[in-house]
Amino acid sequence: MGMGVDIRNQMARRAAEEIQNGMVVNLGIGIPSLVPNHLSEETKVMFHAENGITGMGPSPTKGEEDENLCNAGGFPVTLTCGGSYTDSAIAFGMIRRGKVDITILGSLQVSQNGDLANWIVPGKKVPGMGGAMELAQKAKKVIVVMNHCDKNGNPKIVPACSLPLTSSKCVDLIITEMAVFKVTEDGLLLTELFAPYSLENVVTKTGSEFNKSENIRRIPY
C-alpha cells in the first residue's frame, strides 16, 4: 500500500505546480485533496468548496475538529486567515460566474478531445453529480488527476467516453501516475513522463492516439 500512497502524492505534487499565487482553487475528493500538502509556503491561494467555504485550511489535528466546518466531501477542515463562509447557492454562483481559477478533479474516463466522465458507473449507487458539472464548464482551467487504467487494467484515456459524460470538451490537463497530457485543438499532447515509465509503456496503456511533445520532461521519483 505504501507505494500507492507515494504515487498519489506524486500526482498531487505535479498538480500543485499548476497553482499560482492568488488563485481560487476547487479540489475534488480523493487524490486532489492531497494537493495543498505540496504547495510552498509562499503560494497563497483560497481553496473553495461547493458547500460554501472560500479559504479552507489544512485538516485539523485530532480533537481540534469543528463539527460545523467540513468540506464538500464531509471531512473536517479549518479556515485560513481571510477565509469566509457562504451558503451553497453563493458558492455555486462563484463557480458559474467563472470566479474559480482551477478545479482539480478525479475521473473515471477522459476522451482524447477532453470530454469528462467522472460521476457515475451505470448500475452503481452514487450520491449525485455534485458540483463537477458546473466546475468542468466554468473553471478557467480543468485538471484531471487519475490512475492511467481502471482496476481491471482498461485505459481511462479513451477515444470516446463510454460512461455518461459530466461535461464535454472541458479538460485542459490530464495527470496520471505514468504521464502528463495537455488537451489541445489537435488532440492529446504527451508532455511529461513519470519515472520509471517509458513512452512504450504509455502507448500500450493509453486507449487513444496522442501526439508527443518535442521535449518530453522526465519527472524523477
Wavefront OBJ file of the C-alpha trace (Angstrom):
o trace
v 0.000 0.000 0.000
v 2.920 2.347 0.751
v 3.801 2.551 -2.927
v 0.224 3.536 -3.777
v 0.275 6.443 -1.348
v 3.539 7.697 -2.850
v 2.055 7.547 -6.353
v -0.969 9.515 -5.154
v 1.298 12.194 -3.678
v 3.442 12.249 -6.814
v 0.348 13.072 -8.895
v -0.850 15.643 -6.343
v 2.598 17.277 -6.308
v 2.530 17.644 -10.097
v -0.974 19.123 -9.982
v 0.217 21.615 -7.345
v 2.705 23.014 -9.898
v -0.250 24.463 -11.826
v -1.353 26.622 -8.900
v -0.142 30.209 -8.686
v -0.345 32.892 -6.028
v -3.754 34.484 -5.532
v -5.795 31.793 -7.271
v -9.164 30.451 -6.161
v -8.896 26.656 -6.388
v -11.549 23.959 -6.080
v -10.390 20.438 -5.204
v -12.300 17.224 -5.815
v -12.284 14.347 -3.334
v -9.554 11.687 -3.374
v -6.111 12.473 -4.801
v -6.921 16.176 -5.446
v -7.433 16.674 -1.696
v -3.687 15.949 -1.230
v -2.672 18.942 -3.386
v -2.467 21.544 -0.556
v 0.269 19.457 1.122
v 2.523 20.185 -1.868
v 2.202 23.965 -2.106
v 5.123 26.130 -0.998
v 4.705 28.483 1.964
v 4.887 31.413 -0.457
v 1.922 30.267 -2.548
v -1.131 31.918 -1.037
v -4.374 30.611 -2.523
v -8.006 30.373 -1.472
v -9.408 26.850 -1.554
v -13.093 26.877 -2.463
v -15.695 24.216 -1.652
v -19.199 23.943 -3.113
v -20.783 23.719 0.326
v -19.791 27.325 0.999
v -16.212 27.828 2.151
v -13.630 30.006 0.418
v -10.302 29.817 2.223
v -10.112 26.252 3.522
v -7.054 25.479 5.609
v -5.381 22.147 6.338
v -7.097 19.228 8.079
v -7.458 19.874 11.811
v -5.440 17.858 14.316
v -7.311 15.094 16.107
v -9.539 16.510 18.814
v -9.482 20.011 17.265
v -12.216 19.354 14.671
v -15.155 21.733 14.442
v -18.269 19.683 13.706
v -19.759 22.593 11.748
v -16.745 23.022 9.482
v -16.310 20.485 6.694
v -15.503 20.331 3.004
v -17.809 19.184 0.191
v -16.852 15.562 0.906
v -17.943 15.919 4.539
v -14.417 15.797 6.016
v -13.395 18.249 8.766
v -11.317 21.241 7.640
v -10.015 24.508 9.069
v -10.420 28.085 7.842
v -7.447 30.246 6.839
v -6.969 33.891 7.757
v -9.264 35.868 5.444
v -11.458 32.865 4.674
v -15.236 33.200 4.512
v -18.473 31.228 4.651
v -21.440 31.498 2.301
v -24.438 29.340 1.558
v -24.033 26.834 -1.250
v -26.074 28.997 -3.665
v -23.386 31.716 -3.444
v -20.637 29.081 -3.674
v -22.181 27.815 -6.914
v -22.689 31.396 -8.070
v -18.928 31.889 -7.760
v -18.336 28.837 -9.944
v -20.931 29.807 -12.557
v -19.571 33.344 -12.835
v -16.120 31.943 -13.613
v -14.528 33.051 -10.324
v -12.757 29.705 -9.794
v -9.328 29.694 -11.462
v -8.576 25.972 -11.308
v -10.502 22.848 -10.478
v -8.620 19.597 -9.853
v -10.850 16.540 -10.235
v -10.669 12.793 -10.348
v -12.264 10.978 -13.266
v -13.470 7.593 -14.475
v -12.663 8.356 -18.126
v -11.364 11.245 -20.228
v -11.657 11.260 -24.011
v -8.992 12.462 -26.414
v -10.902 15.701 -27.028
v -11.229 16.468 -23.313
v -14.683 15.066 -22.507
v -15.031 14.305 -18.786
v -16.909 11.289 -17.384
v -16.478 11.318 -13.627
v -19.812 10.998 -11.929
v -21.470 7.611 -12.429
v -20.838 3.991 -13.313
v -24.270 2.792 -14.533
v -25.886 0.473 -12.002
v -23.797 1.696 -9.064
v -25.241 3.896 -6.333
v -23.931 7.459 -6.371
v -24.654 10.492 -4.211
v -25.195 12.601 -7.348
v -23.187 14.679 -9.774
v -22.354 17.357 -7.219
v -20.552 20.462 -8.443
v -18.466 18.681 -11.077
v -20.748 19.686 -13.957
v -20.503 23.405 -13.155
v -16.827 23.271 -12.295
v -15.966 21.438 -15.514
v -17.828 24.051 -17.561
v -16.848 27.233 -15.763
v -13.478 26.883 -14.032
v -10.769 28.678 -16.024
v -8.606 25.516 -16.006
v -9.737 21.920 -15.504
v -7.111 19.412 -14.360
v -7.876 15.696 -14.095
v -5.765 13.590 -11.736
v -6.478 9.870 -12.120
v -4.945 6.426 -12.495
v -3.918 5.641 -16.054
v -6.020 2.463 -16.091
v -9.010 1.240 -14.075
v -8.723 -1.674 -11.657
v -9.434 -4.126 -14.471
v -6.499 -2.718 -16.445
v -8.649 -0.879 -19.010
v -7.366 2.513 -20.222
v -9.139 5.505 -18.702
v -7.903 7.763 -21.524
v -10.097 6.753 -24.459
v -11.076 7.880 -27.980
v -14.663 8.492 -26.761
v -16.103 8.013 -23.265
v -18.381 5.008 -22.852
v -19.589 6.269 -19.456
v -22.128 9.107 -19.095
v -20.457 12.499 -19.516
v -20.167 15.094 -16.802
v -19.224 17.718 -19.385
v -17.830 17.731 -22.908
v -14.578 19.297 -24.158
v -13.677 20.767 -20.786
v -10.439 19.104 -19.638
v -7.189 21.075 -20.097
v -4.628 18.789 -18.448
v -4.521 15.081 -17.518
v -2.101 13.826 -14.864
v -1.747 10.076 -14.254
v 0.882 8.038 -12.426
v 2.558 7.487 -15.819
v 2.354 10.721 -17.754
v 1.015 14.232 -18.237
v -1.088 15.163 -21.280
v -2.284 18.537 -22.488
v -5.599 18.564 -24.329
v -5.073 20.642 -27.488
v -7.042 21.501 -30.624
v -5.112 18.704 -32.342
v -5.879 16.089 -29.688
v -3.799 14.898 -26.756
v -0.187 16.007 -26.390
v 2.120 13.979 -24.147
v 4.381 16.500 -22.392
v 5.819 14.622 -19.406
v 6.703 11.105 -18.271
v 6.991 9.943 -14.672
v 9.852 7.614 -13.765
v 10.095 4.652 -14.223
v 7.672 4.613 -17.188
v 8.763 4.717 -20.804
v 6.986 6.086 -23.847
v 6.236 2.493 -24.892
v 4.516 1.816 -21.542
v 2.290 4.843 -22.044
v 1.411 3.953 -25.650
v 0.407 0.435 -24.523
v -1.789 1.654 -21.662
v -3.479 4.596 -23.410
v -6.705 3.877 -25.265
v -6.454 6.775 -27.712
v -3.893 8.202 -30.090
v -1.767 11.099 -28.856
v 0.939 13.434 -30.121
v 4.325 13.667 -28.425
v 5.975 16.887 -27.316
v 9.408 17.562 -28.844
v 10.909 17.914 -25.382
v 9.293 15.410 -23.054
v 10.009 16.295 -19.420
v 11.095 13.294 -17.321
v 9.868 13.540 -13.737
v 12.033 11.504 -11.326
v 10.658 9.619 -8.319
l 1 2 3 4 5 6 7 8 9 10 11 12 13 14 15 16 17 18 19 20 21 22 23 24 25 26 27 28 29 30 31 32 33 34 35 36 37 38 39 40 41 42 43 44 45 46 47 48 49 50 51 52 53 54 55 56 57 58 59 60 61 62 63 64 65 66 67 68 69 70 71 72 73 74 75 76 77 78 79 80 81 82 83 84 85 86 87 88 89 90 91 92 93 94 95 96 97 98 99 100 101 102 103 104 105 106 107 108 109 110 111 112 113 114 115 116 117 118 119 120 121 122 123 124 125 126 127 128 129 130 131 132 133 134 135 136 137 138 139 140 141 142 143 144 145 146 147 148 149 150 151 152 153 154 155 156 157 158 159 160 161 162 163 164 165 166 167 168 169 170 171 172 173 174 175 176 177 178 179 180 181 182 183 184 185 186 187 188 189 190 191 192 193 194 195 196 197 198 199 200 201 202 203 204 205 206 207 208 209 210 211 212 213 214 215 216 217 218 219 220 221
